[in-house]
């Protein structure tokens, strides 16, 4: 994989490392966002149940 990336980046190691670091940051951000979404989904579920109880 590394050799293929070096070919596609014309052997530019700085570009390769920059893109790899960017991808690492993006992957970490996804995990952080997923962790933020989980409690929001739980709050939403409570609100939906409360609404359904009131509207029935």
C-alpha positions in Angstrom: 0.0 0.0 0.0 2.8 2.4 0.9 4.5 1.8 -2.4 1.3 2.5 -4.3 0.8 5.7 -2.4 4.4 6.8 -3.1 3.7 6.1 -6.8 0.5 8.1 -6.8 2.1 11.0 -4.9 5.1 11.1 -7.2 7.4 10.0 -4.4 6.5 13.1 -2.3 7.0 11.8 1.3 5.8 15.1 2.8 2.5 14.9 0.9 2.1 11.3 1.9 2.7 11.9 5.6 0.4 15.0 5.5 -2.4 13.0 3.9 -1.9 10.1 6.3 -2.0 12.4 9.3 -5.1 14.1 7.9 -6.8 10.8 7.6 -5.9 9.8 11.1 -7.4 13.1 12.4 -10.6 12.5 10.4 -10.9 8.9 11.7 -10.5 10.2 15.3 -13.1 12.9 14.7 -15.6 10.3 13.5 -15.2 8.4 16.8 -15.6 11.6 18.8 -18.8 12.6 16.9 -20.2 9.1 17.4 -19.6 9.5 21.1 -21.4 12.8 21.1 -24.3 11.5 19.2 -25.1 8.5 21.5 -26.4 10.6 24.5 -28.3 12.8 22.1 -30.1 9.8 20.7 -31.0 8.7 24.2 -32.4 12.1 25.0 -34.3 12.0 21.7 -35.8 8.6 22.5 -37.0 9.9 25.9 -38.6 12.9 24.3 -40.3 10.8 21.7 -41.7 8.5 24.3 -42.9 11.4 26.4 -44.6 13.0 23.3 -46.3 9.7 22.4 -47.5 9.4 26.0 -49.0 12.9 25.9 -50.5 12.6 22.5 -52.3 9.3 23.0 
